[in-house]
Amino acid sequence: MVCNTLYNTEAMPTIAERTYTFRAAADLGARIQDASAILAEIDDSASPDVIEKIAAELALALARDSTRFHGVRGNQSAFMRETIELLVGAARKVASDLRYADLYAKAATSRSKDEVELHRAGRARAAKRWRDA
């Protein structure tokens, strides 16, 4: 969708496809499937805020590990592996952040009896201190 709006894909020449192979952790395939599902789910509800979070997480991941791509110069397989690892990690981090943000928001909307009592006692003490001053 973005590609069609930014580039005229109909006018682009056909490029011959090639299969790339590289060594990776045994669980990479499962993590790629998870990440693609996460990205598809995020795409369905892609608010500008969520898109910014993904972009920020990708930038942070690159900044945290600035040497990530230094050893891949001239090695297409290593570059692909590092790029996929970067995208998978960012997708998982954003999904985790969104899940925990929802949980925190739910927790913040309701107070336990202890929290209500703590706030009441604090207000009462502040009122007493204000009256005594």
Backbone as a printed PyTorch tensor [residue, N CA C, xyz], in Angstrom:
tensor([[[  0.8190,  -1.1770,   0.0000],
         [  0.0000,   0.0000,   0.0000],
         [  0.8710,   1.2520,   0.0000]],

        [[  1.8110,   1.3440,   0.9100],
         [  2.7190,   2.4840,   0.9360],
         [  3.5460,   2.5110,  -0.3330]],

        [[  3.9730,   1.3450,  -0.7660],
         [  4.7930,   1.2520,  -1.9680],
         [  4.0560,   1.8300,  -3.1730]],

        [[  2.7700,   1.5410,  -3.2860],
         [  2.0040,   2.0400,  -4.4160],
         [  1.8400,   3.5420,  -4.3740]],

        [[  1.7830,   4.1280,  -3.1820],
         [  1.5990,   5.5710,  -3.1080],
         [  2.9040,   6.3200,  -3.2940]],

        [[  4.0250,   5.7060,  -2.9330],
         [  5.3050,   6.3790,  -3.0590],
         [  5.9800,   6.1400,  -4.4080]],

        [[  5.7750,   4.9860,  -4.9490],
         [  6.4350,   4.6150,  -6.1980],
         [  5.3950,   4.1380,  -7.1940]],

        [[  5.6530,   4.3900,  -8.4330],
         [  4.7850,   3.8680,  -9.4700],
         [  5.2670,   2.4560,  -9.7780]],

        [[  4.7200,   1.4730,  -9.0750],
         [  5.1940,   0.0950,  -9.2050],
         [  4.8570,  -0.5080, -10.5660]],

        [[  3.8630,   0.0290, -11.2380],
         [  3.4950,  -0.5050, -12.5510],
         [  4.5750,  -0.1900, -13.5860]],

        [[  5.2860,   0.9020, -13.4050],
         [  6.3020,   1.3100, -14.3710],
         [  7.6740,   0.7240, -14.0500]],

        [[  7.7900,   0.0370, -12.9140],
         [  9.0830,  -0.5190, -12.5160],
         [  9.4020,  -1.7440, -13.3700]],

        [[ 10.6410,  -1.8890, -13.7700],
         [ 11.0030,  -3.0500, -14.5750],
         [ 10.9270,  -4.3250, -13.7360]],

        [[ 10.6840,  -5.4310, -14.3930],
         [ 10.6310,  -6.7110, -13.7100],
         [ 12.0450,  -7.1270, -13.3450]],

        [[ 12.2080,  -7.5550, -12.1330],
         [ 13.5160,  -7.9730, -11.6380],
         [ 13.4910,  -9.4790, -11.4350]],

        [[ 14.5020, -10.1360, -11.9090],
         [ 14.5840, -11.5820, -11.7370],
         [ 14.7180, -11.9060, -10.2500]],

        [[ 14.0090, -12.9180,  -9.8080],
         [ 14.0620, -13.3080,  -8.4080],
         [ 15.1960, -14.2860,  -8.1730]],

        [[ 15.6600, -14.2730,  -6.9410],
         [ 16.7350, -15.1740,  -6.5570],
         [ 16.4430, -15.6710,  -5.1510]],

        [[ 16.7590, -16.9020,  -4.8780],
         [ 16.5780, -17.4620,  -3.5490],
         [ 17.8490, -17.2450,  -2.7460]],

        [[ 17.6720, -16.7100,  -1.5300],
         [ 18.7980, -16.4980,  -0.6340],
         [ 18.6890, -17.4850,   0.5190]],

        [[ 19.8160, -17.9780,   0.9440],
         [ 19.8440, -18.8610,   2.1000],
         [ 20.8970, -18.3600,   3.0690]],

        [[ 20.6580, -18.5830,   4.3390],
         [ 21.6280, -18.2130,   5.3550],
         [ 21.3830, -19.0260,   6.6070]],

        [[ 22.4090, -19.1300,   7.4160],
         [ 22.2970, -19.8300,   8.6840],
         [ 21.6760, -18.8960,   9.7070]],

        [[ 20.7850, -19.4600,  10.5240],
         [ 20.1340, -18.6640,  11.5660],
         [ 19.7490, -19.5910,  12.7080]],

        [[ 19.3470, -18.9930,  13.8070],
         [ 18.8910, -19.7730,  14.9580],
         [ 17.7120, -20.6460,  14.5410]],

        [[ 17.5930, -21.7970,  15.1740],
         [ 16.5500, -22.7610,  14.8060],
         [ 15.1470, -22.1850,  14.9590]],

        [[ 14.9570, -21.2640,  15.8930],
         [ 13.6240, -20.7250,  16.1270],
         [ 13.2990, -19.4910,  15.2820]],

        [[ 14.1860, -19.1250,  14.3680],
         [ 13.9580, -17.9170,  13.5730],
         [ 12.6800, -18.0230,  12.7470]],

        [[ 12.4140, -19.1560,  12.1640],
         [ 11.2010, -19.3160,  11.3550],
         [  9.9420, -19.0350,  12.1580]],

        [[  9.8730, -19.5730,  13.3640],
         [  8.7100, -19.3450,  14.2210],
         [  8.6300, -17.8730,  14.6370]],

        [[  9.7760, -17.2770,  14.9230],
         [  9.7760, -15.8700,  15.3080],
         [  9.3850, -14.9690,  14.1500]],

        [[  9.7720, -15.3500,  12.9220],
         [  9.3660, -14.5820,  11.7380],
         [  7.8540, -14.6650,  11.5690]],

        [[  7.2800, -15.8530,  11.7540],
         [  5.8280, -15.9960,  11.6550],
         [  5.1240, -15.1520,  12.7060]],

        [[  5.6400, -15.1860,  13.9410],
         [  5.0610, -14.3640,  15.0040],
         [  5.1450, -12.8830,  14.6450]],

        [[  6.3180, -12.4610,  14.1880],
         [  6.5130, -11.0500,  13.8480],
         [  5.6120, -10.6300,  12.6940]],

        [[  5.4600, -11.4840,  11.6920],
         [  4.5980, -11.1140,  10.5670],
         [  3.1400, -11.0310,  11.0120]],

        [[  2.7280, -11.9030,  11.9290],
         [  1.3680, -11.8190,  12.4760],
         [  1.1960, -10.5400,  13.2890]],

        [[  2.2070, -10.2030,  14.0710],
         [  2.1630,  -8.9670,  14.8680],
         [  2.0580,  -7.7580,  13.9540]],

        [[  2.9050,  -7.7130,  12.9340],
         [  2.8950,  -6.5730,  12.0100],
         [  1.5820,  -6.4850,  11.2450]],

        [[  1.0070,  -7.6280,  10.8730],
         [ -0.2860,  -7.6210,  10.1780],
         [ -1.3740,  -7.1040,  11.1130]],

        [[ -1.3280,  -7.5230,  12.3790],
         [ -2.3100,  -7.0650,  13.3590],
         [ -2.1530,  -5.5690,  13.6100]],

        [[ -0.9310,  -5.1120,  13.7270],
         [ -0.6680,  -3.6850,  13.9280],
         [ -1.1090,  -2.9050,  12.7000]],

        [[ -0.8850,  -3.4660,  11.5000],
         [ -1.2770,  -2.7890,  10.2630],
         [ -2.7850,  -2.6030,  10.1970]],

        [[ -3.5430,  -3.5720,  10.7350],
         [ -4.9930,  -3.4610,  10.7210],
         [ -5.4900,  -2.2830,  11.5520]],

        [[ -4.7660,  -1.9600,  12.6090],
         [ -5.1690,  -0.8410,  13.4780],
         [ -4.0810,   0.2240,  13.5090]],

        [[ -3.4680,   0.4540,  12.3760],
         [ -2.2870,   1.3210,  12.3100],
         [ -2.6390,   2.7830,  12.5280]],

        [[ -2.6140,   3.1830,  13.7770],
         [ -2.7680,   4.5980,  14.0770],
         [ -1.3950,   5.2440,  13.9170]],

        [[ -1.3440,   6.5220,  13.7030],
         [ -0.0370,   7.1830,  13.5730],
         [  0.8570,   6.9560,  14.7970]],

        [[  0.2490,   6.8560,  15.9800],
         [  1.0090,   6.6320,  17.2080],
         [  1.7180,   5.2740,  17.1720]],

        [[  1.0180,   4.2390,  16.7230],
         [  1.6090,   2.8950,  16.6580],
         [  2.7100,   2.8490,  15.6060]],

        [[  2.4840,   3.4890,  14.4800],
         [  3.4930,   3.5260,  13.4200],
         [  4.7460,   4.2420,  13.9210]],

        [[  4.5640,   5.3210,  14.6750],
         [  5.7060,   6.0280,  15.2540],
         [  6.4580,   5.1510,  16.2450]],

        [[  5.7220,   4.3430,  17.0110],
         [  6.3710,   3.4450,  17.9750],
         [  7.2310,   2.4080,  17.2620]],

        [[  6.7330,   1.8780,  16.1620],
         [  7.5110,   0.9010,  15.4030],
         [  8.7680,   1.5590,  14.8460]],

        [[  8.6060,   2.7300,  14.2540],
         [  9.7640,   3.4360,  13.7000],
         [ 10.7700,   3.7760,  14.7950]],

        [[ 10.2780,   4.2280,  15.9320],
         [ 11.1710,   4.5700,  17.0470],
         [ 11.8940,   3.3320,  17.5580]],

        [[ 11.2000,   2.2080,  17.6400],
         [ 11.8420,   0.9790,  18.1300],
         [ 12.9130,   0.4990,  17.1620]],

        [[ 12.6640,   0.6150,  15.8610],
         [ 13.6890,   0.2550,  14.8830],
         [ 14.9110,   1.1570,  15.0210]],

        [[ 14.6720,   2.4580,  15.1820],
         [ 15.7910,   3.3920,  15.3520],
         [ 16.5480,   3.1110,  16.6440]],

        [[ 15.8270,   2.8190,  17.7190],
         [ 16.4790,   2.5030,  18.9930],
         [ 17.2860,   1.2170,  18.8970]],

        [[ 16.7400,   0.2300,  18.2160],
         [ 17.4620,  -1.0340,  18.0710],
         [ 18.7650,  -0.8300,  17.3070]],

        [[ 18.7310,   0.0010,  16.2870],
         [ 19.9550,   0.3100,  15.5390],
         [ 20.9400,   1.1050,  16.3980]],

        [[ 20.4150,   2.0390,  17.1800],
         [ 21.2940,   2.8520,  18.0330],
         [ 21.9110,   2.0210,  19.1630]],

        [[ 21.1200,   1.0990,  19.7340],
         [ 21.6300,   0.2590,  20.8210],
         [ 22.7720,  -0.6230,  20.3590]],

        [[ 22.6640,  -1.1000,  19.1330],
         [ 23.6750,  -2.0160,  18.6110],
         [ 24.1840,  -1.4600,  17.2850]],

        [[ 24.9350,  -0.3820,  17.3760],
         [ 25.3780,   0.3100,  16.1640],
         [ 26.3640,  -0.5220,  15.3460]],

        [[ 26.9500,  -1.5400,  15.9280],
         [ 27.9000,  -2.3870,  15.1990],
         [ 27.2250,  -3.5850,  14.5460]],

        [[ 25.9090,  -3.6700,  14.6750],
         [ 25.1620,  -4.8160,  14.1650],
         [ 25.4760,  -5.1300,  12.6960]],

        [[ 25.6000,  -4.1110,  11.8660],
         [ 25.7890,  -4.3230,  10.4360],
         [ 27.2420,  -4.1590,   9.9860]],

        [[ 28.1640,  -3.9260,  10.9150],
         [ 29.5630,  -3.7250,  10.5170],
         [ 30.1950,  -4.9700,   9.9110]],

        [[ 29.8570,  -6.1220,  10.4430],
         [ 30.4830,  -7.3460,   9.9550],
         [ 29.8170,  -7.9730,   8.7540]],

        [[ 28.8160,  -7.3200,   8.1950],
         [ 28.0660,  -7.9260,   7.0980],
         [ 28.3850,  -7.3130,   5.7400]],

        [[ 29.3070,  -6.3990,   5.6910],
         [ 29.6300,  -5.7360,   4.4290],
         [ 30.0370,  -6.7810,   3.3880]],

        [[ 29.3470,  -6.7780,   2.2680],
         [ 29.6620,  -7.7000,   1.1910],
         [ 29.0680,  -9.0900,   1.3680]],

        [[ 28.3920,  -9.3430,   2.4670],
         [ 27.8010, -10.6520,   2.7310],
         [ 26.2790, -10.4890,   2.7640]],

        [[ 25.6390, -10.7760,   1.6290],
         [ 24.1950, -10.5740,   1.5150],
         [ 23.4140, -11.4220,   2.5020]],

        [[ 23.8400, -12.6520,   2.7130],
         [ 23.1270, -13.5380,   3.6400],
         [ 23.1800, -12.9950,   5.0630]],

        [[ 24.3500, -12.5520,   5.4990],
         [ 24.4820, -12.0040,   6.8460],
         [ 23.6700, -10.7180,   6.9830]],

        [[ 23.6560,  -9.8970,   5.9380],
         [ 22.8670,  -8.6790,   5.9690],
         [ 21.3800,  -8.9970,   6.1030]],

        [[ 20.8970,  -9.9600,   5.3260],
         [ 19.4900, -10.3630,   5.4010],
         [ 19.1590, -10.8990,   6.7890]],

        [[ 20.0270, -11.7230,   7.3410],
         [ 19.8000, -12.2930,   8.6720],
         [ 19.7010, -11.1760,   9.7110]],

        [[ 20.6220, -10.2280,   9.6900],
         [ 20.6100,  -9.1340,  10.6600],
         [ 19.3840,  -8.2420,  10.4780]],

        [[ 18.9980,  -7.9950,   9.2390],
         [ 17.8230,  -7.1760,   8.9770],
         [ 16.5660,  -7.8520,   9.4980]],

        [[ 16.4510,  -9.1470,   9.2450],
         [ 15.2850,  -9.8950,   9.7280],
         [ 15.2620,  -9.9220,  11.2480]],

        [[ 16.4180, -10.1660,  11.8600],
         [ 16.4950, -10.1720,  13.3270],
         [ 16.0810,  -8.8180,  13.8970]],

        [[ 16.5130,  -7.7400,  13.2550],
         [ 16.1710,  -6.3900,  13.6940],
         [ 14.6590,  -6.1660,  13.6270]],

        [[ 14.0490,  -6.5310,  12.5070],
         [ 12.6160,  -6.3370,  12.3300],
         [ 11.8140,  -7.2170,  13.2790]],

        [[ 12.2140,  -8.4690,  13.4400],
         [ 11.5160,  -9.3850,  14.3450],
         [ 11.5830,  -8.8470,  15.7740]],

        [[ 12.7550,  -8.4240,  16.1970],
         [ 12.9020,  -7.8930,  17.5500],
         [ 12.0710,  -6.6460,  17.7860]],

        [[ 12.0560,  -5.7480,  16.8200],
         [ 11.2750,  -4.5200,  16.9490],
         [  9.7800,  -4.8180,  17.0000]],

        [[  9.3170,  -5.7250,  16.1620],
         [  7.8900,  -6.0740,  16.1570],
         [  7.4780,  -6.6810,  17.4960]],

        [[  8.2900,  -7.5670,  18.0180],
         [  7.9800,  -8.2030,  19.3040],
         [  7.9850,  -7.1780,  20.4360]],

        [[  8.9170,  -6.2380,  20.4000],
         [  9.0090,  -5.2200,  21.4510],
         [  7.7940,  -4.3020,  21.4170]],

        [[  7.3860,  -3.8670,  20.2460],
         [  6.2230,  -2.9880,  20.1320],
         [  4.9620,  -3.7260,  20.5800]],

        [[  4.8060,  -4.9850,  20.1800],
         [  3.6390,  -5.7630,  20.6060],
         [  3.6090,  -5.9040,  22.1220]],

        [[  4.7630,  -6.1620,  22.7110],
         [  4.8510,  -6.2740,  24.1710],
         [  4.4920,  -4.9470,  24.8320]],

        [[  5.0430,  -3.8630,  24.3190],
         [  4.7520,  -2.5440,  24.8760],
         [  3.2630,  -2.2240,  24.8000]],

        [[  2.6410,  -2.5260,  23.6560],
         [  1.2140,  -2.2460,  23.4950],
         [  0.3760,  -3.0920,  24.4510]],

        [[  0.7480,  -4.3600,  24.6080],
         [  0.0180,  -5.2520,  25.5130],
         [  0.1220,  -4.7410,  26.9480]],

        [[  1.3370,  -4.3930,  27.3850],
         [  1.5070,  -3.9080,  28.7510],
         [  0.8770,  -2.5390,  28.9450]],

        [[  0.8730,  -1.7070,  27.9300],
         [  0.2240,  -0.3990,  28.0490],
         [ -1.2660,  -0.5730,  28.3020]],

        [[ -1.8900,  -1.5250,  27.6070],
         [ -3.3100,  -1.8060,  27.8400],
         [ -3.5420,  -2.3060,  29.2600]],

        [[ -2.6690,  -3.1940,  29.7300],
         [ -2.8120,  -3.7130,  31.0910],
         [ -2.6420,  -2.6070,  32.1280]],

        [[ -1.6490,  -1.7320,  31.9240],
         [ -1.4430,  -0.6190,  32.8530],
         [ -2.6430,   0.3270,  32.8400]],

        [[ -3.1890,   0.5840,  31.6590],
         [ -4.3430,   1.4730,  31.5560],
         [ -5.5390,   0.8790,  32.2960]],

        [[ -5.7540,  -0.4210,  32.1560],
         [ -6.8580,  -1.0780,  32.8670],
         [ -6.6470,  -1.0130,  34.3720]],

        [[ -5.4140,  -1.2520,  34.8000],
         [ -5.1100,  -1.2130,  36.2290],
         [ -5.2900,   0.1930,  36.7920]],

        [[ -4.9840,   1.1990,  36.0080],
         [ -5.0780,   2.5750,  36.4850],
         [ -6.5140,   3.0540,  36.6130]],

        [[ -7.4280,   2.4140,  35.9130],
         [ -8.8230,   2.8640,  35.9580],
         [ -9.5740,   2.3600,  37.1760]],

        [[ -9.0700,   1.3460,  37.8310],
         [ -9.7570,   0.8250,  39.0140],
         [ -8.8010,   0.7980,  40.1980]],

        [[ -9.3320,   1.1550,  41.3600],
         [ -8.5210,   1.1740,  42.5750],
         [ -9.0220,   0.1130,  43.5460]],

        [[ -8.0770,  -0.5080,  44.2120],
         [ -8.4520,  -1.4880,  45.2390],
         [ -8.9180,  -0.7400,  46.4860]],

        [[ -9.5010,  -1.4640,  47.4180],
         [ -9.9550,  -0.8560,  48.6710],
         [ -8.7840,  -0.2250,  49.4140]],

        [[ -7.6410,  -0.8950,  49.3900],
         [ -6.4510,  -0.3500,  50.0630],
         [ -6.0080,   0.9620,  49.4400]],

        [[ -6.0450,   1.0470,  48.1040],
         [ -5.6560,   2.2860,  47.4290],
         [ -6.6230,   3.4190,  47.7530]],

        [[ -7.9160,   3.1110,  47.7720],
         [ -8.9170,   4.1150,  48.1060],
         [ -8.6910,   4.6110,  49.5300]],

        [[ -8.4520,   3.6920,  50.4550],
         [ -8.2140,   4.0640,  51.8490],
         [ -6.9380,   4.8880,  51.9990]],

        [[ -5.8880,   4.5200,  51.2740],
         [ -4.6370,   5.2720,  51.3170],
         [ -4.8440,   6.7080,  50.8530]],

        [[ -5.5550,   6.8940,  49.7650],
         [ -5.8220,   8.2400,  49.2440],
         [ -6.7020,   9.0330,  50.2130]],

        [[ -7.7080,   8.3800,  50.7970],
         [ -8.5840,   9.0550,  51.7500],
         [ -7.7950,   9.5030,  52.9730]],

        [[ -6.9360,   8.6210,  53.4790],
         [ -6.1350,   8.9560,  54.6600],
         [ -5.1600,  10.0930,  54.3520]],

        [[ -4.5750,  10.0870,  53.1850],
         [ -3.6630,  11.1570,  52.7920],
         [ -4.3640,  12.4980,  52.6940]],

        [[ -5.5550,  12.5120,  52.1090],
         [ -6.3260,  13.7550,  52.0110],
         [ -6.7410,  14.2490,  53.3910]],

        [[ -7.1480,  13.3060,  54.2440],
         [ -7.5530,  13.6910,  55.6010],
         [ -6.3730,  14.2910,  56.3630]],

        [[ -5.2250,  13.6940,  56.2540],
         [ -4.0280,  14.2080,  56.9500],
         [ -3.6370,  15.5840,  56.4010]],

        [[ -3.6990,  15.7500,  55.0780],
         [ -3.3660,  17.0450,  54.4810],
         [ -4.3580,  18.1130,  54.9280]],

        [[ -5.6390,  17.7710,  55.0170],
         [ -6.6560,  18.7370,  55.4650],
         [ -6.4140,  19.1190,  56.9140]],

        [[ -6.0570,  18.1460,  57.7570],
         [ -5.7910,  18.4310,  59.1660],
         [ -4.5710,  19.3400,  59.2980]],

        [[ -3.5250,  19.0530,  58.5300],
         [ -2.3230,  19.8790,  58.5830],
         [ -2.6180,  21.3070,  58.1130]],

        [[ -3.4580,  21.4410,  57.0990],
         [ -3.8100,  22.7510,  56.5680],
         [ -4.6240,  23.5410,  57.6050]],

        [[ -5.5750,  22.8560,  58.2840],
         [ -6.3920,  23.5230,  59.3010],
         [ -5.5430,  23.9510,  60.4950]],

        [[ -4.5600,  23.1280,  60.8920],
         [ -3.7220,  23.4080,  62.0570],
         [ -2.6800,  24.4740,  61.7760]],

        [[ -2.4320,  24.7770,  60.5340],
         [ -1.3630,  25.7410,  60.1870],
         [ -1.7540,  27.1600,  60.3970]]])
